[in-house]
Amino acid sequence: MKRNIVAWAALIVSTCALVSSSGLTRPVPAALKIPAESQKTARALSDAFVAVADYSKHSVVQISVQRKGGEGRLQGRRELPPGVIPGPRGRSPEELEKFLGEMLKRFGTPEFAPEPQQFGGGINLGTGSGFVYDDQGHILTNNHVVNGANEIVVKFHDGVEAPAKVVGTDPQSDVAVIKVENTSYPALPRGESHNVQTGELVMAVGSPFGLSQSVTMGIVSATERDDLGITGDRQGYESFIQIDAAINPGNSGGPLVNMDGQVIGINSAIMSGGRSSFGGGGNDGVGFAIPIDLASGIADKLIKDGKVNRAMIGVAIAPVTSSEAKQLGMDSKAKGALVQSVVPDSPAAKAGLQLGDVIVGFDGKPVLSVSNFRITVASSEIGKPYPLKYFRGGKEHSTNVVLGSAEKIKFDPEVANNEPEKESPKDEPNKTKIEGFGLEVQPLTPDLAKGLGVSEEKGLVISKVLEDSPASANGLEEGMVISKVIRNKQVEVVSGVEDFQQLTKDADTLMIYVSSSKIPGRFITLDKAKKD
């Protein structure tokens, strides 16, 4: 028996030796080799990140909020955001069953839409972020972080806590200012967000899920993201910096800093498919920050007056398309804001602006986008005259406009634009098909206007829209009223069915002004369908 054991042992040793000598064993990898220059660059970049993070933390705060009617302590309690379900660890079977049920319910209907970045907290308690704005104890954050709060506690990087009060909020931009009495913490230096470039390295600092002083790194994905409806108002003041640095619930109000340690934005919103953080809207790599140029202007007004009184010209505007630019006698690549309506007795009306004008310059600067033009005007000085350039009739004109207060200028969707009207021919045909554009029209009568609930007295009523036509593709519907057209680079009142039909016969592109009881007046451009 012993001989058998010895024999087996000898066999195993021999086999191992054979395998080893045959080169079947894995060689031990050599030490990692990195070119000295590459390693030097990597370490320098890493050191830069460390320096920016360390520098920023002295100004970044965690904001704990108790909503009206809330109960419970603020301090020392870490909360998850509304709609974010905590993990199952340490739960009873009953709690776990409820957790799984809510998980299935939430994951069953994911959505992909921009939404305000939720703050950490239950129904009544929440946690957000902010940063020291000046040496007077003012702290900049988001409106949705502190909105409706009856108790706010700010926690600094060294653990010191202090009560804070709301100085002012601005829902239209989602900016808010709060204040603490402790002013020993440094303000975060401000950068210039108008100089931010796509691809630039940035850091987002804040308290995601209540984890204070968290830093994430990424790049600027895009700038001037507007018309997202994040603030809840499509006519609001949006011009976001898009980033891919991870921001999560609780990051709201925290600073977005550049590699010089300067704040260039306020982390405010995320785009979420509803699948990445227990259904509560976690990081999907698409975040949005309010540019500091915009935020600081609003903050200064909140600190001074407790509210924001914006300047306004008194026009409804839309981007001018290449087709519309051509119709109006401009270069097809021209940028500007197409005037859709003018408020009577407004600064715009007093400056001579009319429906169909294209605003191309304001205060010596070109108008490159509607959102930036709106923001520029809003942040300008009320009562001060500003030079303004616009196109009309294929020519550029100049004027001065004295800005008014948005609190006093009210838009009426049924505002009348005082263009000269022409008499409609008698005995108009009842319904006429407009070939190539996919619609039928008929004269607008007083009875029709009353039945449709429109204020126009002259024009044509769309009586039919053909499927798969230029008219249907551009959202035209039965019951809409065509009151004006662009002809010879000018705005003209529609004089009648026959005249309108003749105009469309000779035109490959038709620019019309439509309105209804549901929508305010606006220009729409139709390209004639091509014949097979």
Secondary structure, DSSP 8 states (H G I E B T S, - for coil): -HHHHHHHHHHHHHHHHHHHHTT-S----------HHHHHHHHHHHHHHHHHHHHHHTTEEEEEEEETT--S-STT-----TT-----TT--HHHHHHHHHHHHHHHTS---EEEE---B--SSEEEEEEEE-STTSEEEEEHHHHTTEEEEEEE-TTS-EEEEEEEEEETTTTEEEEE-S---S----B--GGG--TT-EEEEEE-GGG-TTEEEEEEEEEEEE----TTS-TTS---EEEE-S---TT-TT-EEE-TTS-EEEEEEEEEE-S-SSTTS----S-EEEEEHHHHHHHHHHHHHHSS---EE--EEEEE--HHHHHHTTS-TT---EEEEEE-TTSHHHHTT--TT-EEEEETTEE---HHHHHHHHHTS-TT-EEEEEEEETTEEEEEEEE-EETTT----TT-----------SS--S-EEETTTTEEEEE--HHHHHHHT---SSSEEEEEE-TTSHHHHTT--TT-EEEEEEETTEEEE---HHHHHHHHHT-SEEEEEEE-SSS--EEEEEE-----
